[in-house]
Amino acid sequence: MKNVVVLGGGPAGYVAAIRAVQLGAEVTLVEAEKLGGTCLNRGCIPTKALIFSAKTFESIKKGQQEGIILPGALGIDFNRVMERKFAVVNRLVKGLQQLLTRQRIKVMEGRGVLGNDRTVEVALKNGDQQFLNPDAIILCTGSEPSFPKDIQPDGEWAVTSTEALSFGEIPGTLAIIGGGVIGVEFAYIYSTMGSKVSIIEVENTLLPQEDQEAGKVLATSLTRAGVNIHLSTRVIGMDRESRQVMIADVSGARKSLDAAKVLVATGRRPHLSGLSDGMKSLLCSQGSIKVNSFLETSIPNVWAAGDVTGVCQLAHAAFEQGEIAAENAVLCVRKAVDLTSVSRCVYTSPEIASVGMSEVRARELYNDVIIGRFPMLANGKALADDAGEGFVKIIASRKHGQVLGVVMVGSHVSEIIGQAGLSLQLEATLDELANVVAPHPTVSETLKEAALNALGRAIHI
């Protein structure tokens, strides 16, 4: 029986552990903090719980427009919002603990470090130390908040997303440094709940890694909700005493923003505490663990999966990497990981979801591409749900009609983008998408309609 040690109990780690057991290995999972990692404890799940509360509040505020009479004043009990968030997280953490117990995975609570001789030294929480000498090691130590050298969070006034998930009260003013996924989601949460929010983004668009059309729609929505967005702007100073953030735009114009709290949302970096000094040879220039397509590191019998590889910082990508790393480690095969059809979702209002290539990237690689669009305003279900904001865009190669990428902006598109991901996985064409008989009325019809538009056969626009 093969002995496998997994460092890190986040999405990549616990999935790798479970898959390795399924394949007949004896597995020890080492976790320094809480099972579930950032996703379950400080990322995906708690933010979505807060977003649900914000969207519920937003829907109720719109109730009178929908013919609903609301008695009395409407408000938020922020303590109860936070209690619900904690309850959701705790339930899932306990469920994961039970799942690992049923799988007979040994969980060690402590900080594990990969040593120079490919052993694992674990500093247990009770103060003891233990050395493990496994047949295979899978490094899944995740990521941590990253911020510029001149912007240092103090955990009280200037905070990271971790502290922003546990504010004691709704901040009256909130300055968010960074207009990426983390920044815009927190902007939506706290602006909906009553904060006066400002976003400072150094690029000229929100969500600079995503489709610019999608970023513009979101910027319009957030601005309408009262968020002040400062694009092509950088932070030039922060004064904790006066609670001021000083900014300057590309023209050199300067301004000060009031900020009861500052959220530094400038991205995440691989968490490398699981490596001893002698193992730093595993690192590539971007500060992540270098792996090949089989998730092998430069050291024999050591694999890495998830955020620590710097490949794709998404939980569902980590799930896939964890499975493949386990299969390669236990079965001694070389199965390659393919993240082409990994979707990317932003859970604002409207939501943004995309998969595959952007229009810009597709034009760079294929030159001659075809674009199909369909507006949510022309979709019956979206209008019935008072969610006509947004669009669907399909990018395909003109020569063969193969779908290369999909961008969706609208209500519940995070639940639909998986269909587009399957289309990419199966190398579907525009004709095949156009021939799908979609249920009516649903927002999912927009995918078919966008394909019809690309083919010059649009029906409803």
N, C-alpha and C positions, 0 to 999 in steps of 0.2 A: 504494500500500500504506500502510495506516494505521500510524503509529508510536505504540506504547503503552508507558508506563513503569508498572511495578507496584512500589510501595514495601512491602516486607515479604514474606518467603518462607514464611509459615505457611500453615495450611489455606485461608484466603481468598485469600492472595496467589498461591500456586503453582497453585491451581485456576483463578484468574482468568487467569494467564499462559498456562496450557495451553489454556483455552477460547478466548482471544484469538488464539492461533496457529492453532487449528483453523478460526477464522473468517477467516484470511488476513492477520492483522496481524503486524507486526514487533515483537517484544516484548523489553524489557529488564527484568529482575527485579533489584531492589536489596535485598540482605539484609545487615544489620549484624552478625549473629552466625552462627547455623547454620540451614541450610535445614530446614524443618519447623516452625519456630517453637516456641512453648510446648508445644503439643500433643505433638509428636513428641519433643522434647528434655527438657522439664521438666514435662510434664503427663500427658495421656491415656495415652501408651504406657508410659513408665517406671513410672507408678503401677500400671498394670494388670499389668506384669511382676512387680512386687513382690506385688501381690494374688494373682497365680497361685501364687507361691511360698508365700505365707501359707495359701492355701486347700489347697494340696497337703499342707503340714505339718499343717493341721487335719484333713484326711481321713485321713492316716496315723495320727494320734493316736487317731482313732475306730476304727481297724482292728480292734481286739480285739472291739468290739461287733458287727462284721460277720463274725466268724469267722476273722479273719486273725491269725496268730501272728507277732509281731514279735520277731526276735532282737536282744538287746542294748538299750542305752539309745538313746533317740531325741533328736536335737538338731539344731541349725541351724549350718551353716557360712556365716556372714553374708557373708564375703568372696566366696564362690562365688555366693551370691544376687545380690550387687551386680555381679559379673562377668557373670552371665547378663543382668541388666537392661541393662548397658552394651552387650552384644553385640546384643541385640534392637534397641536404639535405633540403634546404628551401622549395622546391616544395613539398616534402613529409611531412614536418612539417605542412605546410598550408593545405595540403590535410587531415591530421589527425585532425586539428582544425575544418575543415568543417564537417568532419565525426562525430565528437563528438557533434557539434552544431545540425546537422540533427537528432541525436539520443536524443536531449534534455537533454544532460548531463551537469550539472552545473560544470564548471571548476573554481576552486579557485587557483589563483596564489599566492603561499605563502608556508611557511614551516609548515607542520602539524606534531604534536607530540601526540602520544597516551599517555594519562594521567593515573594516578593510578586508577581513578574511571571509566575507560573505556570511557571517553569522549575524543574528539580530539580538541586540541588547535591549531589554525592556526594563525601564524604570517604573515599577508598579506604583500605584497610588498609595499603597500602604507603606512605601519606603523601601521595600525589598527590590532586588535586581534579579533578573533571570536571563539566561542566555539560551537562544534557540539556534539549532543548526539544521535547518530544513533542506529538503531536496530542491525546492523551488520557492522563490520569493516574488510577490506581486506588490509593487509600490503604488499605493492609492491615497496619497496624503493630501490631495485636494489643493485648494487655493485659499488666499487670504486677501483682504483689501489692499489695494495698491494706491499710493498717492505721491505727488511730487515732493521733492526734498524741502521745498520752501512752504509747503502746506502740511503741517503736522497736526493731525487730530489729537485732542487731549481727552477724549472720551466723555466730556461734559458739555462744553459749548460747541466745539468743532468735533463732530462725531463721524463714525463710519455707519454703514448700513446696519451693523449689529446693534449699535445703541439706538438707532432710529426706529428699530422694531420694538423698543421697550421704553419709549418716552413716558414719563409720568403724567403728562398732560399734552394737549394739542398746542404746539408752539404758535404764538401770535404771528410771528414772522419767521420764515424759514428760507435760508439761502442754500441752494443746491449747486455745488460745483461739479459740473459734468452733466451733459445732456444725453447720455447713453441709456441703456435699458434700465439700470438701477435708478438713475436720476429721474427719468420721466415717470416711472412707476410710483416713486415716493412723492413726486410732484402731484400726481393725480390723487393719491391717498389723502395727503394732508391739505391740499387746496379744496377738495371736496368736503373735508371735515371742518374747514373754517380758517386754515392758515393762509396768510398772505405769502405766497411762494414766489421766489425768483430763481430762475435757472441761468447759470453762467456756463456757456459752452464755447470752447476755443475754435471749433470748426464753424462753418457757415450754415449748418443745418442740425436739427435734432437727429438722433440716431444715425450718426455719420457712417456707420457700417452697413446701414440698410438702404432700401430704395428711397431716393430723395422725394419722390411724390408722396410716399407714405409719411415721411418726416414732416412734410408741409401740412398734410391733413391733420396730423397730431398737433403740430404747433398752433394751428388755427383753433382746434378744439380746446387746448389748454389755455390759450389766450382768452378765449370766450369765457372760460371758467375763472378768469382772474389771475392767471399765472403770468408773471412778467418774464419774458424770455430775452436773454442777452446773447446773441450769436456773434461769432467772430470776436469774442471778448475773453480777456484773461484776468485772473485775480492778481493784483499787484501788492496787496497788503491786507492784513486782518488784525483788528484791534479788539481783543477780548474785553477790555475794560469798558469801552463804549459800545460794544456789540455791533461793530461795523465791519463790513467787507468792502474793500476798495477795488474797483475794477477799471479796466481801460479797454476800449474797442480798437479796431484796426486803424482808425483815424487818429488815435491818441487821446480822444476825449475820455475824461475820467469822471467817475461817479462813485458815491458811497451808498451802500445798501444797509438798511437796518436788518438785523438778524438775531432773533432770540436764540436760534440754533443755526448751526451751519452743518450741512451734510456734505462730506467729501465723497463724491461718487465718481471717482476717476478710474474705475476699473479694478481688476483683480490680478494677482500674480500667483504662480505656483508656490505652494507651501513646501519648503524643502527641509524642514526640521528632522525628517526621517532619514537624513543622510549624514554620515560622519564626515569629517574633513577629508579623509582619504578617498571618499566616494564622490567628491565634487567633479571628478572626471566624467561623471555621467551627464553633466550639464552641457547644454548647448548655449550659444551666445545670448539667447533671449531669456536665460534664467530658468529654463524648464528642463525636465529630464528628456534627453534625446532618445527617441525610439524609432524603429523602422516600421514598415507597414504591418508587421506581425506583432508589434508592441514589445519587441525585444530591446533591451538596453545593450550597452557595450560590454556588459558583464554576463557571462554565460549563466543561464538558469535564473536570471533576474528580469522580470517584466515590469512594465509600468502602464497604468491606465487612468483615465479621467483627467481632471484639470491639471494635475501635476505635469502632464506631458505638454501642456500649452497648445494642444491641437485644436480643441473645441470645448469651450467652457460651458457646457450644457449638461444637465443631469441625464437626459436621455441618451446623449452621446456617451456619457460615462457608463451607463448601463450596458450599452453595446460593447464598449471597449473592455469592460470588466468580464463579460462572458467570453469574449474572444481570447483575452489574456489567460483566463482559466483553462480554456480548451487547449491552447498551445502549451501551457505549462504542464498540465496533467497528461495529455495524450501525446506530447512530444511531436506535435504537428506544427505546420506553419500556415495557419489560416490568416488571411489578410483582413484588415478592418477597412470598411468602406463607409464613409460618412457623407456620401453625396446626397442622400435623401434625408438628412437630418434637418428637421424643421426648426425655425427660430420664432419665438412668440414674445410679444410685448403685451402685458395684460392691463392696458390703459382703457380709456373710453374715448374713441373706439379702440378695439384691439388691433394689433398689427401682427400678421403671421406671414412667414415667407419660407421658401425652400428652394434649394438649387441656386442657380446663377442669377445675379442681378442683370438688369438690362445692359448696363455698362460693361460688365464682365463678358456677357454673351456676345456683344458686338466686337469686343477685343479678340475673342477666340474664333468666332464664326463669321464675322463680318456681316453677312447677309442674314438677318433674323427677321422674324415676323412677330408682331405684337398684337395681342387681343385684349380688349378692355371691356368691362361692364360695370356701370355705376350702381351702387346700392340703392340709389333713388328710384331705379327702375325695377327693383325687386319687391314683389308684393309682401312677402313675409317681413322684410326689413322695414317697410313702411308701416305695416300693421303693428310692429314692435316699437315704433317711433325711433328707428335706428337706421335712417336713410343716409347717414354719413359714411363715406368711404367708397371703395372700388375693389375690383379684382383685375389683376393684370397677369397675362400668361406670356412668357417669352419662349419662342420655339425657333428651331432652325428652319429656314425657308426651303432648303433643299429637300429634306425628308419629313419635315413637320414634327420632328421629335421635340417633346416638351423639355426645355432646359431649366426653366425656373418659373415660380409662381409667387406673386405678392398679393396678399389679401388685407384689406383694411375695412373693419366693420364689427358689428356685434357678433360675438361667439365665433369669430373666424379661427381662434385657436383650436376649436373642436372640429374644424373642417379641413384644416391644412394637411391633416394626415392623408386625406384622399389625394391631394396633390403630391405628397411624398410617395405614396404608392405608385402614382403615375410615373414619377421619375425612376423609382426602383424597377418598374417593369418596362422602362423605355417606351412609354406610351406616346402616341402621336396625337396631333390636334383632331384628326378624324375620329380616333378612338374615344377621346373625351367628348367630342361633339355627339357621338352616337349613344352616350350613356342616357338612360331614361331616368332623370332625376325626379325625386318626389316633389310634389307641389302642394301647398306653398312652403318652400324652405329657402334659407339663405344658401344652402349648398347648390342650388340651381345656378348660382352665379358662375361657378366654375365651368359648367357646360356652356353657358351663354357667352363667356369670354372666349372659349374655344371657337364657337360659332362666329363670333365677331372677327377673330383672326382669319377665319376661312372666307370672310365676306358673306356669311350666311346669317347674320344677326337677325333675330326674330323680334325681340322685345325692345330694341332701341333703333 
